[in-house]
Amino acid sequence: MNRLELEESLKKYSCIEECPVRNVISRFTGKWSILILCVLSENPGTRFSSIERAIPDISPKVLSSTLRTLEQENLIRREMFAEIPPRVEYSLTEKGRSLMPILFNLISWALENRNK
């Protein structure tokens, strides 16, 4: 690869708005997003308190904020039921489900390489 080809291939990383790596990283900047997605992939229709119990070291404020961000990214769905007391459940959207095989591959890689 000559210098001109190299510079051309690296251009995609310099454009902040369109960089594929920055796009992925910005969606998962918090350490909790992927973990929450994994919990919801195994337990569709999960309530806030159940997610909180599954991830005991996350604060309610951070959990709430992360759920809101994942919902804005259309990775999860928040469904409110008109009951007394009100009930809210979270589940993956189709977009969120399509992401899970990729995350599971990443998790598998991490497990295979954690002690190397």
N, C-alpha and C positions, 0 to 999 in steps of 0.2 A: 504494500500500500504506500503510495507516495504521499508527500506532505499535504498536497491539496485534497486528496481523498480522505486523509485522516482528519483534516480540519472540517471537511464537509460532514463526515460521520459523527463528529463531536458536537456539531451545531445544535442537535436536538436537545442536548443537556444545558445549553446556555440560555435558551429561551425559557424564562421562568414560568410563564403561563402555560406553555405546552410541553414542558419536559416530562416524559413518562415516569421517570424515577421520582421526581418531586411530587407528581400527582399521586402516586401510590403512598409515599411517605406522609404527605399531608393528611391523608385519610386515616392514618393509623399512628399519629404522633403520640398519643397517650398510650401508656403501657397496658391499658385495660380493654381497648377496643377488640382486639383479637380474642382475648379470653371471653369477653361477653358474647361475641359471635359464636364461639365454640359451645358455650353453655346453651345458647338459644338453638343451635343446630341440633343438639341432643335432646332438648326439652322444649318443643314448640308450645306456645301459649303459656309462657312463664311470667309469673307476677314479680313485681319489684322485690318483694321480701324474699322470694325464693332465689333470685339472682344474688341478692345481698348475702344470703346464707351460703350459697355456693362459692362466693368470693368474699370471705370474711375480712380481708385486709383492705377492702375498698370502702371509702367513706360514702355515706348516703349522698352527699353533695356531689362528689366526683362521679358516682354511679349515675345519678340523675343527669348530670351534664353530658356524660359519655353516651347515655341512651338517647338524649336529645340530638347530639351530633350524628349518631348512627342513623337516626330517623331522618334527619335532614339530608343525609347522603343516600337515602332510600335503600339502606341495607337492612333495616328492621322496620317493623310495623308496630305501632302502638294502638291497641284496640281498647276502647272504653265501653264498659257494659253499664247500662242504666239499671243499676241495682242499688239497694241500700244495705250496707254501705257500698259506695261505688267500687267497681272492680276494674283494674287495668291489667292487660296482658300484653306481653311483647313476643314477637315471633319474627323470623327472617322473612324478608321479601324474596321474590324470585331472583332479584339481583344479588341479595345476600346469599341465597342458596348456591348461586352460580360461582360465588367466590370460595365456598368451603372446600372443594377439592384442591384448590391451589393452596389454601391455608393448611390443609391436612398434609399435603406434600412438604410444605415448609416445616411443619411440626415433626414429621417423620425424619426429615433431614437433621433437624436439631437433636432429636433423640438418638439417631445413629452416630452423631458426631460430638455429643456432649462430653465424653471423657477422652477425646483424642487430642 
